[in-house]
Structures are given as C-alpha cells and as structure tokens.
Amino acid sequence: MNKIISFSKRRGFVFLSSEIYGGFGSCYDFGPLGVELKNNIKKSWWQEMTRLKDNIVGLDSAILMSPKIWQASGHLTSGFSDELVECKKCHKRFRLDLIEKDKCPECSGNLTEPKKFNLMMKTYVGPVENEAAVTYLRAETCQGIYMNFKNVVDSMRLKIPFGIAQTGKAFRNEITPKDFIYRTREFEQMEMQWFCHPNEADKYFDYWKKERINWYLKLGIRKENLRTSEVLKKDLAHYAKRAVDIEYKFPFGWREIEGVHNRGDWDLSNHSKHSGQDLTYRDEERDEKYFPNIIETSAGADRLLFAFLCDSYLEIKGGRTKTTKSIKELETVLKINKVLAPIKAAVFPLVRNNSELVEKSKEVYRLLRPRFVSYYDETGSIGKRYRRQDEIGTAFSLTIDFETLKDNTVTIRDRDTMDQKRIKIEDLVSLLEEKLKES
C-alpha cells in the first residue's frame, strides 16, 4: 500500500490536494499521468457502454439540482446517513461501521453513543445564505438521469429496453475517509441506468452483472483479484430489490469497485409522485403503461484507477536486462493494459549529442503526438530510459539510431515482451493503431 501511494506521487499519478497547505479533507488531485489513466478508463467504459452496446445513450446532467430531488430520493432522510461516534478524550469523530473495536482507534478513549450523520454536502445558491437558498452537491449521478428520463425518451425516440449512461463528479461528506483514493469526499462515478419491463428485470440483472465482470477481465484485471458478493437483504439500500458488489482485492482487503443493482420502479414512481409529473412509459408493443424497472451499474473511476494501479504494479528482482548490476536490485514495471496506458509511445534518440539523431527523433515524436499520447526523452542511457518508461506503463518505446538516418527505420520495443524489431517510420502510425486495438 505504501509503495503504491509513494509511486503514485513520485511518478505523477496522484497528488494530495492543497499539499503545500497540509492537504485538505482527504481530497486528491490527479497528476499528468493520473489524468491520462483516468481519462482512458472513462473512455474505455464509455466505449463499452455506448458504442459496443445497443440502445444506450449518454447524458451529462448538472451537479447542482433542485433540493426537492434529494428529498424525494430519500437522501435527506436517515436512508442516506451513517452512524457517527466521537471520542470523549481526543474528540475525533469516526464512522461506527469502520471501527474494529469499541474504543477510539487514535487514543483508545471511550466513544459516545452513535448518532445519525447525513452525508449530503450542503451549499447555497444566490447572494443570501438562508434556508430558501439551500441546495446540495449531488451525491450520485443517477438522479440526473431519472430527471431526464422523459426528455431522453421523447427526444431520442427510444423504446424499452434502453440505457442512459453518465460519468461525472459526486460528493459525500464522509465521516472517515480512508485508504488513499478509495474512500474520499469528492469522486467521479461512471453509471448506467437500464430501463426495462418489470418482467425482464431479473434477466437483465444477470446479463449486466456478467457484462461488467467481463469488462474488467478484458482490461487485464487478474481473475483471482476479482469476485462478486451478494448484498444481504438486511443490508440493501432502501431503493434496492437486489444488489451485487463487484469486489477487488486491494492491499487492505476485498472492497467494492462497482455495484449492480435492481432498483425496481422506486425511482421513477417516487419522483412521479413528488413532482406531479407522469413518468410512466407507454409500451405500444405490449399495449400497456408502466413504470420501468431499473438495473443500475455504478462504478467509481477513482477506485478503478486505484485497482488498475495495484493490479499492474510489479517489482522484478534483478531487473529485466543483463545490465542490472545486482540481483538484489528491484525494477518496477507497470504492466497495465495498453489501452489504458497513460503514454502509448516514447521516442528516444540513441544519443543526444548528435544533432541529426535528435532532429529525426523530434520529427518522429511530432508525427505520433497528434494521434497518441507520446513522450520524448533524451536524458540518460537507453537502458535507463527504457526502465523509466516501463515504470509508468508506457506501451512502446521507439529508438532512433544511426541506421535510422540510412533507411528511415526505427527500433520499436514492446513493454511486456521486451521484443524489439525495426519498422519503417511511414508504417509506425498504422502499426501502433493495430497494436493498441488488439490490447
């Protein structure tokens, strides 16, 4: 765990937010490589859900919405609260279900009786901070989808079954944020709501559970680090008829990275009742009118980034090349799926004191940069440059040498196999596109 956190900062994946002021409330910033990895995860998810699946469209709803929505959804009631306890000695506060003992985890002091603590983040809209101006930062992206159910059906002429997908920020005033970027107060969700006939809800629940697991396996998550866990009836959310957690084996244990939920017709029927608007669906093929059931897939982009880092982070004793001086030396490799790799191609001149090689290298770099996230490096030996790129998961490294000046070919090295072959510069783009498509 400590190695992953240190690596994340050192190589520009994740930084503590407001670090020069001591950090702020378990919030994190994603650095140059982190934002590329996170964008690639979201892009892959979007591709999977809206391009490779039939009848799913996208949405980007507002973060600020009417507070009436959160009242109707149950978020302002005890249904969206955690139990808080306070240490009588040091006065630190903790979430009850995250404490292993009945004493303060910081000073072993006695704890107060638990009380309910609502997780919604309150803010104000307009110049006057009074009760009439109160609203909330959204706690989940799915409510924006329900608000636009009718709009999407009418504008896109969709027929049941269909899905609406959305990625975006959500906020929860967690009492005890912990485990690096696993549990934070600001995070990004990737959610899809599948609207279907009530009689087909069970079928689609099983379908989407299988599809979501397959997506992780396709992107290289090791099978032994992935499992599903059925949520017991007594632990179900107030809206859920059934729920399955997809869990990943983090360094601190098995934890949820995605939930698949059968929400029944609770959301649409409840919002219909509170808003006075008819949110039923007119099914012409069945000649009936009903509230669709909703199968939800809900994943956290930040948690997935953490899981992919953990799963692909390798330390190899003795290194990967014959030039390693000691078998005790450790070489770090981020063996991440090439589709997700923050950098696709790194370009090196064999030496940096030859102007022709440097200029040719920059020419290749300029060729690749508009199409792939690329990196130019001329510092240190070729071996060190390879190792630096292996550590951050760069998919391919390209070396421009003296033979390049003769025949316009470069050496391309695969991160995973370390195989090297020469290829004409004119064929580079098509080769990389093909290789990255295969990943």
Secondary structure, DSSP 8 states (H G I E B T S, - for coil): -HHHHHHHHHTTSEEETTGGGT--TT-EEE-HHHHHHHHHHHHHHHIIIIISSTTEEE----SEE-HHHHHHHTTTSGGGEEEEEEBTTT--EEEGGG-SSSB-TTT--BB---EEEE--EEEE-SS--SGGGEEEE-S-SHHHHHHTHHHHHHHHT--SSEEEEEEEEEE---SS-BTTTTB-SEEEEEEEEEEE-GGGHHHHHHHHHHHHHHHHHHTT--GGGEEEEE--GGGS-TT-SEEEEEEEEETTEEEEEEEEEEEETHHHHHHHHHH-----EEETTTTEEE--EEEEEEEEHHHHHHHHHHHHEEEEET-SSTT-S-TT-EEEEE---TTT-S-SEEEEES-SS-HHHHHHHHHHHHHHTTTS-EEE--SS-HHHHHHHHHHTT-SEEEEE-HHHHHHSEEEEEETTT--EEEEEGGGHHHHHHHHHHH-
